[in-house]
Amino acid sequence: MARTQDSGQPRTNSNRRKWVILAGVVGLVAVVVAGLGLYAYSKLSSARDDLNLATTDASALQDALTAGDQVSAKTKLADLQAHVGSAESSLDSPVLSLTAKTPYFGKNIKAVRTVSEAVRTVADEGLPPLVDVADKFNAKTFNPKGGRIDIDALAALNPALTKSSAAIDKADEQIRSVDASSLLGQLQDPVSDAQDKIGDAASIASRATVASRVVPEMMTGKHTYLLLFQNNAEIRATGGLPGAFAGLQVDNGTVKLVGQGAGADYGERPRNATPLSAEESKLFSTKMVRDFRDVNFTPDFPRAAEIAAAFIKNERGVDVDGVLSIDPVTLSYVLEATGPIDLEDGTRLTADNAVEVLLNGVYVNYPDGAEQDAFFASATDKIFDEVLSGAGDPTALLKALTRATNERRVSLWTPDESITKDIAGTRIANALPTGKEDSPAIGFYLNDATGAKMQYYLNYGVKGKATKCADGVQSYATEMTLQSTAPADSATLPDSIRGPGFGAEPGSMLVNLYLYGPDAGKISTVRIDNEPTTFTRAKHDGRPVIILTVQLDPGKTVTVQSSIASGKGQSGDTTVSSTPSIVPGASVQTWKSAC
């Protein structure tokens, strides 16, 4: 027994020593891992800081390019490349490569390396072509002077812009592969910010490339274009009723505004201006092809422009080479660049008051339709004279037009197939989105139903999300909120504002909502303020459409809820578009995929 006790004691001491040694080893490993983690975190933080500085350099470089300052552009490019190099040095550490194999740090290190690679692509491939032509590449290149745009100078920029755009697109694809939301908290915002900046740069480069190709093509030789002015106070699917129009005569870069007219000049015609499909007839009625003011009942601007061009051909015998459309919000942005403009009646039009004056004040001050038309003609002449003369800040003007285009307030259509191909899929084409093969599209479009200018008092917004994904089909819950900000005594407003009261008491408004589901998708339920409502079902180019009428009395708010499903296999993010309103801001948003 004693022997058993004697022989067992050493084994107990031995086991204890083994556990102590094992614990020490584990502790040492933990210390090493912690040290590696701290080292990795330090290197990641250093790389993050350098990449943040690189994005700051890129913004400064953009300003230098816009100003045409080649010396500054070269300096900023060198700074950018140096900061990218510093970030790469931090990320090339052997210890960091070892740490990258651990589950916790691995994806974060990989993500920062991907961001660094994308920024390097921009720095080495995307920006140098632009810096090389920086003395020629500036806002003044795109700006008219003395009524003429230098189309030769613009065309000469195309090779550099094309090369730059391709590289920045490549960088955008690289950086979009990173899921910023899955990273360490300290990395999420910088990575997301870098994604946004490179994405914005890709969009700007793409638009500039298209402009350098399309504008010279449209302005070489002699052409006549139709210019539409959309009046958002009487809402239409693409923005507003085309209440006024003019001709743009182009002669090798020289532009003149001619032949102004009012949309009412071509109202309620007995015959269709152009053939209407059965699908369109059910959706929009024959008014779309019999009244110039209703051509944009459809949210598809190319189709609306085709119909407008047909009206001009029928009424004036003129074959236009394209249609350009803008709205008063666009003019307010332009006035930020040109400064105030004094009209013939003494009105001073500014960036701050343009929307109110053009969409509401004119109807209060000039009850007579002819006087309203004269006011609009005067405003149009003055603004275009200012722009075509090259007055104001060219950089600010370029930014104003870019902003308006991003908000789908500036639209362009032409029957020229090569130009149509160039602008396909861009905001300026403003075609009805069909969604990519795996990316669904949803739309919320509005048309006035009261013949009034009451949508000056309409605010609205859309929100929603993809709630689930099953078998490649996404489900959505959506809400569109519409609010009347009209005064309680709206019934006493001038007739030209409150309208004839079609279907509603004067001062109230009726708005037709066209809710578009994804291609081959389904809209299952629609409710107003969570109560059942009546609606009409239709189809438009393969997309399901719900049409319902919403009544808004002064001060009233209405919410339209809907349940939507995508087509099978549409597992990507969803593009959601709505009618541009009188309120500045985006009319396109993206809902993250639930798949």
N, C-alpha and C positions, 0 to 999 in steps of 0.2 A: 504494500500500500504506500509505504514511504517512498518506494522506488517510483511508483506512479506519480506521486506528488512531485518528487524531485525531477522526474523526467518531463512533467507537464509545465513546470514553471518557466523553463527556458523558451518553450514554444510560445507562451503568453508574452514574454518580453520581446521575442522575435516578431510576433504579429504586431505588437504595439509600435516597434521600430519601423516596420514596413509601412504601417498606416501614417506614421509621422513623416517618413520619407515621401510617401505618395502625396500626402497633404502639402508638403513643401514643394513638390514638383508641380502640383496643380496650382498652388499659389504663385509659383514662379511663372507658370504659363499664363495665369490670369494677369500677372503684372506685365508680362511681355505683350500679351494681347491688348491690354489696356494702353500700354505705351505705344504699340502700333496704332491703336485706334486714335489716340491723341495726336500722334504724328500725322496720321492720315487726315484727321479732321483739320489739323493745322495747314496741311498742304492744300486740302480742298478749299479752305477758307481763303488762302492766299490766291489760288486760281480764280475763285469766285470774285475776289476784289479786283484782280487784273481784268477779268472779263467785264465787270461792271465799268471799269475805266475805259475799256475798249468800246463799249456801247456809247459811252459819253463822247469819245473821240469820233465815233461814226456820226452822231448827231451834229457835232461841230463841223465835220467834213461835209455833211449834207448842206449846212448853211453856207459854207464856202463855195460849194458847187452852184447853189442857187444864185449866189451873188456874182459868180463868174470870177472868183478870186483864186487863180491857179496856184499862186505862191502859198497861200494859206492852206489850200487843199492838199498840196504835196506834204506840207508840214504835218497836218492832221493825219494823213495816211501813214506817214512814218511813225507817228505816235501810236496809232492804232495797231500797226504791225508789231511794234515793240511790246505793247501790252499783251498781245496774243502770244508772242514768243515767251514772255515771262510766265504766262499762265501755262503754256506747254511745258516749260521747265519744271514747274511745280508738279505737274501731272506725270512727268516722265521718271519720277523717282522709283528705283527698284523696290524699295520698301512699300511704296504705294501700289506697285503692281502686285506685290504679295498680298497686301491687304484687300486688293480688288477681288481676290478669290473668296473672301469671306461673305456670307449671306448678307450681313447687315450693311457693310460699306460698299459691297460690290456694285450694286445698281446705281448708287450715288456717284461713285467714281466714274463708272461707265457713262453716266448721264452728263457729267461735267466735261468729260473728254469729248463727247459728241457735240456739246455746245461749242467747245473750243475748236473742233474741226469745222463746224459750220461758220464760225466767225472767221477762221483762217481762210475758208473758201471765199467769203465776202472780201476780206482784206487783200488777198493775192490775185483773185480772178474777177471779182465783181466790180471793185472800185477803181483799179488802175486805168481801165479804158475810159472811164469818165473823167478821171484826173487829167489824162492826156489831152482831153478836149475841153478842159474846164474854162479856158478863156473864151470859148465859143458856146459852152453849155451853161446857160443861165436863163433866168425868167424872161429877160428881154428878148430872147430868141423866139419865145412863144407869144410875145406881146405885139399887137399891131402898132404901127407908127404911121401917122399921116394917112390912115385908112387902109394900110397895106401890111400884110404879113410877109416876112422874108422867107418864102417857101424853099428857096435854095439852101439857105443856112440851116433850116429845119431838117431838110432831107439829108444834108451832109452829116448830121449827127446820128443817123440811123444805124450805121455799122457798129459804132461804139455802144450805142444803147442796146442793140440786139445782143452783143457779146456780154455786156454787163447783166442784162436781164436773165440770160440763160444761167449764168453763174449764181446769181442771187436766188433763182428758182431752185437750183441744186442745193444751196445752203438751207433754204426754207424746208426742203424735203428732208434734209439731214436732221434739222433741229425739231421738226414735227414728230420724229420717231420717239422723242422723249416724253414720258408721262410725268409732267411736273408735279402733279398732285400726289405722286407716290414717293417723293423724295423727302429728305430731311427738311424740317421746317425752315431752317436757315437758307436752304437752297431753292425752295419752291418759288418764292417771289422773283429772285434774280433770273432763274431759268425761264419762268413764264414771261418775264419782261423781255428777255432776249428773244423769245419766240415771237412775241408781239412786234418787236422792232424789226426783226428780219422779215416777218410776214408783211408788215407795212412797206418795207423797202422793196419787197418783191412786187407788191401791187403797184407802187409808184413807178418802178422800173418798167413793168409791163405796160402801164398806161402811157408812159413817155415813149416807149418803143412804138406802140401802136400809133400814137399821135404823130410821131416823126415820119411814119409811113403813110397814114391816112390823110392827114391835113394837106400835105403837098399834092397828093393825088386828087383830092376834092377841089383844090384851088388852082390847079394848073389848067389853063384854058378858060373858056367862058361857061358858066353854070348859073342856074337859078335854083335856089333852095327856098322852101316854105318854112317860115319861122312861126311857131305857135306859142301863144302866151296862155298858160293854164291858170285858171282862176280858182284857187283852193277854197274860196268862200262858197262856191257851188261845186261840191266834191264830185270827182269822177275817179274811176278805178286807178288811173295812172297819176292822179294828183288833183286836177281841177278841170272844169269846163273850159274848152278852148274859146274864150270869149273874144279874143283879138288875134290877128295874124298879120304878117307882113312878108314881103319877098326879100331875099338876100341875093343880090346880084354879085357874082364873083368874076373877076377878069384877071387871071394870072396873079392872084394874091391880093388884089384890090377888092375891097368889099363895100357895097352900098346897100342901104336900107331903102326899099321902094314898096309902093303898092299896099299901104296898110288897109286893113278892113276889119269888120266886126263879125264874129261868129253868127250873130243874128241875121246877117245879110243872106245867109244860106240856110235858113231854118225851114223845117216842115215842107220839104219838097215832095211832089206827088209820086216820084219814081226813085228807085234805088240808085244811089251814085255808083254802086258796084255790086256784083252778085253777093248774096248772103247765104251761108249754109244753113241747113235745117237746125243743126246744133247751135249755131250762133243766134238764129231767130228765137229759139226757145230760151236761150240765156239772156239775150239783150233786146229783143224785139227789132222790128224794122226801123225803129228810130235811129239806130246806130248808122244806117246807111241813107237816111232821109233827112237828117238834121245835122248840120256841121258841128253843132254844139255837143252832140252825143257820140261822136266817132270813138271816143275813148271810154265808152261803157265797158269795153274789154280791158282787162289788165295787161294785155299783150300789146306793148307799144308799137312794134312793127306792123301789126294788123291795123291799129288805129291810124298810123301814119299812112298806110296804103289807102285807107278810105278817105282821109283828108286830102291826099294827093289827087284822088279820083274826083272829089268835089271841085278842086281848083281847075282840073282839066275840063270838067263839064261846064263850070260857071264862067271861067275866064279863058278857056282855050289854051292854057299853059301847061306844058309837061314839065313838072319840077324834077330836079335831079336828086332830091332828097328832102327830108323833113327834120327840122331841129326844134326841140321844145324846151322851154324854161318856165319858171314860175316866179311870183313876187318874192319868195324867200331867197331864191337865187339872186335876184336883183339887190336884195338887202345885203347879201354877202359881197356883191360887186361894189356896192357903195362904201363898204368898209375900206376898199382899196382906192376908189376914185375920190372919196370925200363927198360932201353934200352937193346936190344939184338943184338949181332954182328953175322952177317951171314957169310957163308963160302967165299963169294966173297968180303968181307970187308965192305959191307953195314951195317950201324948201323940203326936198326929199332927202332923208338921211338913212343911214343903216338902221337906226333905231325906230324910225316911224314908217318906213316904206311899206311894210306888211299892213299896218293899220290904215294908212292912207289909201293904198291901192285895193285893198279887199273890203274896206268898210267906210272910210271917210269919204271917198268919192261918191258913194251912194247917198250919204247924208247931205253932202254939200251940193250935189248935182242930181236932183230927182229925174231930170229928163235924160232919156237914153242917148240922144245925140250929143248932149253935153258930156256925158260920161265917156262916150267914144272919143270925143275931142281931147278930153283930159288924158286918156290912156295913150292916144297918139302923141301928144306933147311929151309925156313922160318917156315913152319909148324912144322918140327922136333924141331927146336930151341925153338919156343914158347911153345910147349907142354912139352918139357923137363923141361922148366923153371916152368911152372904151376904145373906139376905133382911132381916136386921135393919139392914143398912147398915154393919156393923162393918168396920173396917180402912180402908185407903187406897183411895179410889174410883179414883184415877188408876192405881194399881198393879193394881187389879182389872180395869179396862178393858183394860189392857195384857196381863194374864194371859189373859183370854178371847180377845183378838185374836190373841195368839200361838198359843193352842190351835186356834183356827179356821183360821189360816194353815197349821197342820200337819195339818189335816183330822181333828182329834180331837173337834171339836164339829160335829154334823151335824143338819140340820133338814129334815123333810118335812111337807107338809100337802096334803090333797086340794083345798084352795082354789086355783083356777086363777090368780087374780090374784096371790096370794102366790108361787105356783110360778113364775110368769112373772118376778116381781121378783127372785127369788133364782137364777134359771136361770144356769148358768155360773159361779157363785161357789163358793168353797171350802166354804161351809156347806151348800150343796145336795149336794155330794159325789156327784154323779151319775157314772156311768161315762163317762169322756171319749170322745167320738167323733172329736175333732179337727175343726178348721174346714175349710173347703173346700180350702185349700191347705196346711194345717198338720196333720201326722200326730200320732197319739198311740200310745204304747206303755205297757203296764202289767205290773207284777210283783206278783202278789197271792198270799197264803199262807193256807192253812187247815190247822189241826191234824188229824192222822189217827190219833192215839193216845188220845184222850179223857183227856188229862193237862193239867197246868198247867206243863209243862216249858218253854214258850216264855219263861218268865221268864229262862231261861238261853240265849236265842237272840239273837245279833247278826247283822245282815245289812246288805248295802249293794249298790247297783246302780251300775255305770259303763258307759260306752260312748260311741259317737259315730257320726255319719253319715260313712261312709268314701268315698262317691262319689255322683254324680248322673248318671244317663243317661236321656235322653228323659223328664225330669220324674219319674223314679222314684229315690228315695234308698235306698241300701243301708246297713245298720247292722251293726256288730259289738258285741255286748253281753256283759256278765258280771254275774252275781249271785252274790255270795259269802255263804254261810251258815256261821256258826260256833256250835258248842255250847260254852258256858262252864260247863256242868254239872260238878260235882265227880266225881272218878273213882268215888266210892262212891255214885253217884246211885241205884243199885238199893236202897239202904237208906233213901231218903227216904220220908216218909209216903205212904201210898197215894193220898191226895188230890192229891199233887203228881206222883208218877211214873206214876199211872194204872194201868189194868188191863193195859197192854202189848199193845194191839191191833196185831198185825203186827210188833212189835219187842220186844226184851227190856226189862223195866222199867228206867227210867233213861235209855234211848235215846228218841229222838223221831222220828216220821215226820211230814213236812210235805208237803202237796200244793201244788205251785207251779203257778199259772195264769199262763201267759205270753201276754199279749195283743199281737198285732201291730196295725198301723194298719188303718183301714177299707179294705177291698178290697185289702189288702196280702198279704204271704206270709211265713211263717216256714219257712225252707228247712232249716236244720240246728239240732239241739240236742244238746249233749254235756255230760257230767258229768266234770269234771277231764280234759277233752280226750279222753274215751273215749265211744264210742257208747252210747246208753241207750235204753230203751223209753219210749214216751209215747203219749198219745192225742190225736188231732186233733179239734177241734170248731169251731163258729162261735157267736158271740154278737153279735147285732145287726149283722151284716155284718163283724165283725172276726174274723180267724183266731185260734184259741186252741190252745195246747199245754198239756196237763196231764201233769205227771210227779211222781212221788213221790221225795222225798229223805230218806234215812235219816241221822241225825246221832247218832253215839255220843258219850258224854261227851268233851269236849275236841277233837272232830273238826271240821275245816273242809272244806267242799265248795264247788266253784265250778261254776256252770252257765253254759256258753257257748252263744250262739245267733247265727245269721245271719238278719237280717230285711230285708224290702223293703217300702217304702211303696206306697200305691196310686198310680196314674199321675196326675200333676199335683199331687201333694202335695210342693211344693218349699219350703215354709216351714220354720221352726224346729219341732222336735219336742218335744211335752210328754210327759214320762216320769213316771209315778206308781207308787207302791208302797204296800204296807200300812203304816200307821203302827205303830211298834214301841214298846217300853217305853223306848227311848232318845230323849230329846228331840231334836228336829230336823225339818227339812223332809222331806216325803214326796213332793214334786213337784220335778222339775228340768227344765231346758230344754237340749236339745242343738242346737247351731248347725247350720243347714242346710248341706249340701254342694253345693247348687245355686247 
